[in-house]
Amino acid sequence: MLKSDLINILVVKRGVTQKQAEATIENIFESMKTALCKGENIEIRGLGAFHVKHYEGYQGRNPKTGEVIPVKPKRGILFRTGKELRDRVNRPEDDQGGGSGTGSGTPPAASGT
């Protein structure tokens, strides 16, 4: 799915103009970028969460020459899917139409005696 697909979905489902839909999507993405650049995490219920991970600097090595190269500290972005999305993606093909998707149907084991 592309950003243009999201814009088209907004136009069709919400009846907004193309320019309004583009501005809305741009505002959402820009807000997300700004928050991540500040080191903030983003959580979207039902979808997942974006986390900023800090990596320490270390001494790397050039594999060809063996020369020691300092690697600077950096930040990366991790995305962890929410349970609802993960369950939907992993649902068998024949069960995509609906159902509760609660698992194997066996009751949980009793804890403690």
C-alpha positions in Angstrom: 0.0 0.0 0.0 1.3 3.4 -0.9 0.6 6.8 0.6 -1.5 7.6 -2.4 -3.7 4.6 -1.6 -4.3 5.9 1.9 -5.3 9.3 0.4 -7.7 7.6 -2.0 -9.3 5.6 0.8 -9.9 8.9 2.8 -11.4 10.5 -0.3 -13.8 7.5 -0.9 -14.7 6.6 2.6 -14.9 10.1 4.2 -16.0 12.1 1.2 -13.2 14.7 1.7 -11.4 16.4 -1.2 -8.1 15.1 -2.6 -6.3 18.1 -1.1 -7.9 17.7 2.3 -6.9 14.0 2.3 -3.3 14.7 1.3 -3.0 17.4 4.0 -4.4 15.0 6.6 -2.0 12.2 5.7 0.9 14.6 5.5 0.1 16.0 9.0 -0.2 12.5 10.5 3.1 11.4 9.0 4.9 14.7 9.9 3.7 14.5 13.5 5.0 10.9 13.7 8.4 11.9 12.3 8.7 14.8 14.7 7.8 12.7 17.7 10.3 10.0 16.7 13.1 12.5 16.1 12.5 13.8 19.6 12.9 10.3 20.9 9.3 9.8 21.8 7.5 6.5 21.3 4.3 6.1 19.3 1.6 3.6 20.2 -1.4 3.0 17.9 -3.9 0.6 19.5 -4.8 -2.3 17.2 -1.8 -1.7 15.0 1.4 -1.6 17.1 4.1 0.7 18.5 7.1 2.5 17.2 10.1 2.7 19.6 13.3 4.7 19.4 16.2 2.5 20.3 19.6 4.0 21.3 22.7 2.2 20.2 26.0 2.8 22.0 29.1 3.6 20.1 31.7 0.8 19.7 35.0 -0.1 18.1 34.3 -1.9 14.8 36.8 -3.5 12.5 37.3 -3.3 8.7 37.0 -6.9 7.7 39.4 -6.5 4.7 42.3 -4.7 6.5 41.5 -5.5 10.2 41.8 -1.7 10.9 39.9 -0.6 14.0 37.1 1.9 13.2 35.1 3.8 15.8 31.4 3.5 15.2 29.4 6.5 16.6 26.3 6.1 18.8 23.1 6.1 16.9 19.4 5.7 17.2 17.1 3.3 15.3 13.4 2.8 15.0 11.7 -0.5 15.9 8.1 -1.4 15.2 6.4 -4.0 17.3 3.0 -5.2 16.1 0.0 -5.2 18.4 -1.6 -8.5 19.3 -4.7 -7.8 17.3 -2.8 -7.2 14.1 -0.4 -10.1 14.7 -3.3 -12.5 15.2 -5.1 -11.2 12.1 -1.9 -11.6 10.0 -1.3 -15.2 11.3 -5.0 -16.3 11.0 -5.3 -19.2 8.5 -6.5 -18.2 5.0 -9.8 -20.1 5.4 -10.6 -18.2 8.6 -10.0 -14.6 7.2 -13.8 -13.9 6.9 -14.5 -13.6 10.6 -14.9 -15.6 13.7 -13.4 -15.0 17.1 -9.9 -16.3 16.4 -9.4 -17.3 20.0 -7.0 -20.1 19.3 -7.1 -23.9 19.5 -10.2 -24.1 21.6 -8.5 -25.8 24.6 -9.0 -24.2 27.9 -6.0 -22.7 29.7 -4.2 -24.9 32.2 -5.1 -24.3 35.9 -2.4 -22.6 37.9 -1.5 -23.5 41.4 -2.8 -26.2 43.6 
